[in-house]
Amino acid sequence: MVTSNPFPTVEKCPSVGREKHTVVADMDGTLLIGRSSFPYFALVAFEVSGVLRLLFLLLASPLAGLLYYFVSESAGIQVLIFATFVGMKVSDIESVARAVLPKFYSSDLHPESWRVFTSCGKRCVLTANPRIMVEAFLKDLLGVDMVLGTEIGTYKGRATGFVCKPGVLVGKNKADALKKAFGETKPDVGLGDRHTDIPFMAMCKEGYLVPPNPETKAVAIEKLPKPVIFHDGRLVQKPTPLMALLIILWTPIGFPLACLRIAAGSLLPMSIVYYAFWALGVRVTVKGTPPPPVKKSTGQSGVLFICSHRTLLDPIFLCTALGRPISAVTYSISRLSEIISPIKLVKLSRDRATDAAMIKKLLQEGDLAICPEGTTCREPFLLRFSSLFAELTDQLVPVAMVNRMSMFHGTTARGWKGMDPFYFFMNPTPAYEVTFLNKLPPELTCSSGKSSHEVANYIQRVIAATLSYECTNFTRKDKYRALAGNDGTVVEKPKLPANKVMGC
């Protein structure tokens, strides 16, 4: 809290005609509404090292708070840095900073600070947070030109938990860092929110304070320079200290519950899985009327259900809604997920001719489910639909899938996909909504002269309209390159030769 107020508030800062100006802003409490960086340290702790590291950070936070408020800001922040980073691979920290943190940072931007910040032609952020945590978000999503933050110590590719000289960037250290970066040139505007920001704000031509206001509403997502379409991480909500405590307490309960729910879905007849899920707290809502199963005696090809892709469990919940098992094709799946699946899952090879022959064969055996996006998307967007399915049958039924999770995401790009079903079912009351849309009329299929791309794009638009989602041209490769630095393929371990015995 600022005890004296030598600067006007940010609301009084004009934002017109600043295209050639340079702005320097603090982060927590200034560019962001939230004044505490604990949730972001907690995200790194959990996503890199799991619930035990989150527990360690939570236990260390009272000490950090005492030092922060009664000794120095620097000492309190150093405790958080040590508890979060010690022993972590630097590459893992960078991965979380790129794939996880931007989603949470972007939902907390201060509207007045953002108004001034974006009005200036050159933008610099000066923060006590470790630079490695914030740089990807600030540069890639907000277009910041320069990021000055605390530098963490490393040894052989791992974080030591300590900080490099001159230490945490607060107070005088912030002013020194600013002077080192800009020399004798004075930035035009300085934005801060507490008394330790005053030294660097005094070096700017104009300084403005951002007063704390819990009623402030964050900048709308659509006003950001780039929409956050892809993001990773297991946690749905920002882990405040209370939320972190709930996650820690729920995990020993949630994991056995998830195993029980998975066992019910895998072992019970599909006709009663719907009721078993309801008894175990999993909500399944079914809308629309699905077509009846095809009788094999008629020799008719099966129906191909075209589903939007939210999690690996989409085909399972489709079968739950149908009350009967059907096969599904997928681009990649972990061995564990394949073992526990109650339905037949067939992995596609990405060779067009081979995959077409496989899908045709499966349709001769009965109904089939496919997710032509090829990967999941958490936000209200649909990725580009592969058009292969449209060439293989005219019996097409679009299915709009949407789910709800309150604690854990049931998908990952960076982590082990075998845990995806467990994390989804670890939510206290996970929910799925399955909407069966009208079967595609013959005149809109390839047999009536439509191209496969036209059919695929039409189904994408129909599902998007049903869910109030937006269609995109992004693909699975775009997602995985953005989040994990690969194309999203699950690499299988080579199988042992028939005459080779494990351990011999």
N, C-alpha and C positions, 0 to 999 in steps of 0.2 A: 504494500500500500504506500502510495506517495504521501509523505508527510507535508511537504511544501509543494507549491504549484507554480514554478517559475515559467511554465509554458502553457499556452492555451490548449483546449481539448481538440481532438482530431475533427470533431464536427465543424469547427471554425476554419478548417483548412480548405482553401479553394482548390478545385481540381481542374480548372479550365486553363488552357495555355501552358501546360507543363510538359509538352512533348519532348523538350530538350533538357528537362531537369533530371537530376539524379536523386533517388530516394533511398534511404537506408532505414530498415525496419527491424525491430526485435521480432521474435516469433511468438512464444507463449505469452498470452495476454495482450498481444499487440496485433500481429497478423492473424493469430488465432484467437478465438473467444476464450477458450480455456486457459487458465493461468498455470495449470499443473501439467508437467510432462510425464507424470507417473503412468498414465494409460499407454503411452507410446513405448516407454521402457518395458511395460508389462507385455505388450504385443510382441516385442523382440524376444523377451525372455521365454514366453510360451511357444512361439512359433519355431524358435531355434532349438530349445532344450526341454520343452514340455512343462508339465504341471509342477514338477519338483522345483525347477528353476523359478517358476512363478511364485511358488510358496516361499522360496528363499528371498526373493525380491520383496514380497509382502511383509515378511518378518523383519527385513532391514528397513522398511519404509518409516516406521516410527522414529528410529534413530536418525534417518535422513531428515525427517521433519523437524526434530529437535535442533539438529545442527543448522538447518536452513533458517529457522526463525530466531534462534537464540545465539548462534555463533557466527555463521556466515553462509550466504547463498552457495558459495563455492564448495564448502565442506559438505553440505547436504547433497548437492548434485554429484559430487565425487562418490558418495556412498551409493547412490542409484546407479551410477556408471559401473562401479565395481561389481555390485550384486547382479547386474544385468549381463555384463560383457565378459567377465573373467573366464578365460578358457575357451571362449567361442571362436570358431573359425571366422576370419574376416570375410571370407566369401559368403558364409551363411548370413552374416549381418547385412551385407550388401544386397543379398537376394531378398531378404525380408523388407529392406528399405525400398527396393524397387517394386516388389509385387504386392506387399501387404499394407504398408503404412499410408500410401497415397489415398486410398479409399477413406481412411479415417481422418487424415489431415484435411482433405478437401471438403468434408462435411462440417468443418468447424471454422471456416474463414469469417473474420469480422467484417461486416459490410462497410463500415466507415473507413477502416484501414485499407480495405480492398479498393474502395473508391479512389482514395488518394494514391495508393500504390500503383494501380493500373494506369493512372493518368500520367505518370512520369515515364520518360523514354528509357532511362537506365535504372535498373532495380537491383538493389543489394539487400541481402538479409544477414543480420549480425546477431548470432544466437549463442546462448550457453549450451544448447544441445550439441551432442556430437555431430560433427559435419557428416559423418558416414551415415547417420540416421535420416537426415533431412535433405541432403543434396539432390537425390533422385527426384523426390517430389517437387522441390522448388524449381529445379531447372527443367525437368521434362514436362511437368504439368502446368506450372505457372509461368514459365519462361523467364525465370530470374537469371540475371547476368552474372552475379557474383554471390557466393555463399561463404561467409566467414563464421566458422563454428569451432567448438572445442575439438581438438585432435586427440584421439585415443592412442595409447601405447600398444604396440604389437611386437610379437616375437615368433618367428618361424610361421607366419601366417595365422597366428591366433592372437586374440586380444588379451592383454595382461590385466585389464581391469583398472589400470592407472591412466592418467592423462599426461600428454606431452607438455613441455614448456610452451607458453607461459602459464599453463593451467587452464582452469575453466574460464570461459569468456564472460565475466561479470565485472561490473564497475570499471575500474581503471584498465583492466585487461581488454575490455571492449573498446575503449577509447584508443588504446595503443594499437590494437588490431586494425581499427579504422584508419588511423594515421599511417600505419605501415602500408595499407592497401591504396590509399588515396594521396599520400604525400601531403603537400601543402594545399592541394585542391580541396575546397570545402564542398561537401555534398549539399544539395539545395534543401532537402527535407529530411528530418530525422523523426522517426516514430518510435515511441517507447511507452511503457506502462508502469514503471516503478522507479524508485529513487536511484537504484543502481544503473539505470539507463541514462541518467542525467549527464554523466561525463561525456558519453559519445554524442548525445543530442546537442550538447553545448558546442560541439565542433561543427555542427551543420548551420547553414544560413537561417533555416527555420526549424523549430522544434515543436512537436505536438504530442500531448499525452493522450493515451487511450484509457479512459476511466473504466473500472470494472462494472459490469452491469449484467447480472444473471438473466435478465429478460431479453437480452440481445439475441436476435435470430440470425442464424448463419446465412451466408450467401447461397442463393439457390444454385443447385447443381448445373442447371442449364446456362448459367451466366459464366461458368468457367471456360477458359480458353479451349480445353479439351474435355470431352465427356469421359468418365471413368467406366469403360465398358468391361475391361478385364481386371480382375484383382484376385488375389489368392489369400491363403490363411484359413485357419480353422474357426476363429472366433467371429461370431455374428455381431456382437455388441462391443463397444469400446470398454476395455477392462478397467473401470475405475476401481479404487480399493475395495469397495463393497462388491462389485461384480466379480473381481478377482477372487475374493473370499468365497463367493457362491460357486464359482467354477471349481475351486479346490475342494469344497465340501461335497459338491454334486458328483464329481468324477468317480469316487469309489462306489457310488450308488448307480450312476448312469451306465457304467460299463457292464456290470452284470445284467442290468435291465436291457441293454442293447443286445447282449448275447441271447437273452430269453426271447426278445422280439424276433431276432434273426432265426432262432431255432423254430419258432412258431411259423414263420413264413417259409422256412425250408422243409420242414417235416410234415406239416399238416396238409391235408387235401386243399387245393386251391379254392374249392367251393366254400370252405369255411374260414379261410385266412382273413377275409374281410371282417368277420365277427371276432376272430381272435385278436386282430389288430385293435379293434375298438376296446376290447376288454383290457388290453395292455397299454392303452393311452395313445395309440396311433390313429389319427383321424383320416378317413378316406372319403372324399366327396365325389360322387359320380353324377355327371350331367350328360344329357343326350342319350340316344339309344344306339347301342352298337349293333352291327349286323349279326344274325345268327351264325353259328359255326357251319362251315361247309361240310356236306356229307361226302365222304370219300367215294361212296358207291356211285355218285353222279359223274365222277371224273373231272369235276370243275376245279379250277385253280383256287387256291386260298386267297383270302383278303390280305392286302398289305397295309398295315396300320402305320401311318406316317406321323411320328411323334416329335414334338418339340423336346429339347434335351436339357433337363435341369440337373439330374444326378444319374449315377450308374443304376439306380433303382427304378428308373422310369419303366422299363419293361415289366418289372415285378409288380408295380402298382397298376399297370395296364392289365395284367393278368388278374390281379385282385379285383379290379373293376369288372372284368369280364366274367369272373367266377370260374375260369378254366385256364389251364396253362397253354401258352403258345410259344413258339420258338422266337428268338431275337438274334439279329446280327449286330455286331459291334466292331469298331475299328481297333480298339485296344482294351484289354482287361487283364487284371492281375490274376495270378494262379489261384490265390486264396478266394477272390470273388467268384471265380469260375467254379471252385469246389463247393462253396456254400449256396450257390444259386439254385433255386428250386425249378428253374426252367432251362431248356436247352439254349446255350449261348454259342454262337458260331462267329469266330473271328474272321474278319475280312482281310484280304491280303494286300489291298490297294492296287492290285492288278485288275484292270477293268474287265477283261474277258473272263478271268478266273472268278471274280466276284459275281459277275452276271450269271455265270453258269451255276454257281452255288446258290444264289437267291432263287433262280428259277426252280432248282431242284427242291429247295425248302418249301416253295409255294405249292409244288405238286403234292407235298406231304400234308399241307394244311395252312392255317393262317400264320402270319409272320409280322413281327414288329421291327421297325428300323427308325433310327434317329439320323436323318440325312445331314444335320449340322456337323456331325462327326466329333463333336466335343460339347461340353456343357458351357453355359453362360449364366452367371448369377444375376446380372442386371436385366432390366426390361428391354432386352434386345434379342433378336433372332439372327444368328449367323447365317451365312450363305448356305443354301441347301444344295447338296450334291444331286445332280440330275439323273444319275444312273437308274434309280428305282423306277422312274417314269417310263423308261424304255422296256421294262420287263413285264408289266401287267397293267391292265386298265381297272383292276379291282382295288381302288385306292380310297382309304378312309383317313382323313386328317384327324389327329388327336392333339388337343391343346393340354399340355401338362404344366402344372404350377405347384410349387410346394411352399411350406412355411417352416422355418427353423428359428428358434429363439436363442440358442446358445452356441451351437456348433454348425459349421458348414459341412455338408456331406460330399464335398468335392475338393480336389487338390490338383495343382499343376506341378508343384515342387516336391511334395511329400510322397509317401507310399500309398498308392491307390487302393491297396488291399484293406486299408483302414477306413475307406470312404463309407461303406455301409454301417460300420460301427459308430462313426461320428454322427451320422444322420440319426440313427436310432438312439443315441445317447441324449438327444434333446428331450426335455421333459414331456412335451406333447407335440411331436412332429406331425405334420399334416400334408396330405397330397390332394389335389383336385384334378380329376381326369374328366375332360370334356370331349365327348365323341361328336364330331361334326358330320355333316351330311356326306355320304359317299359321292365321289366325283362323278358327275354325269358323263356319259360316253363322249359327248361333243367337246368336252374339255380335256380329253386324253389324247395320247399319241396316235391312237387308232383313227382319230378323226382329223389327222393332219397337223396337230399341234406338235411343236418341237419339245423335246424332253426338258429343255431349259424353261420354256414357257410354262409347262406343267409344274415344274418344281417351284418356280417363282410365284405362280398363282397360289399354290398350297402354302408357301411361306407367308404370303400376304393374308390369306384367310385365317391362318393360325394367329398371326400377329394382331389382326383386327379383333379376334376373339379375346385375346389376352390384354389388349391395349398396349402392345409392345411395338417396337420400332424395328423394321427390317434393315439389315446391314449387308455389306459384301465381305465382311471379315470371315476368315476361315480358321480351322483348328491351328494351322501353322502360325497365323498371326498371333493367336492367343499364347501359344507355348513359347514362341520367340520372345514375346513381351514379358512373360512371367518366369519362364524357366530356362530360356536360352537353348531350347531344342524343339523338335517338331512334334513332341507329345507321344512318340512311340514307346510302348512298354516293351523293353527288351527281354526276351525270354532267355533263361539259362539253357545252355546246351544239354540235351538229354544224354544220359549215360548209355553206352552201348549195351546191348542185351546181355552180353556175357560179363559185364562189369558190375560188381556188387559194391554198394556204398560202404566205404570204410576199409575195403580190401586193397 
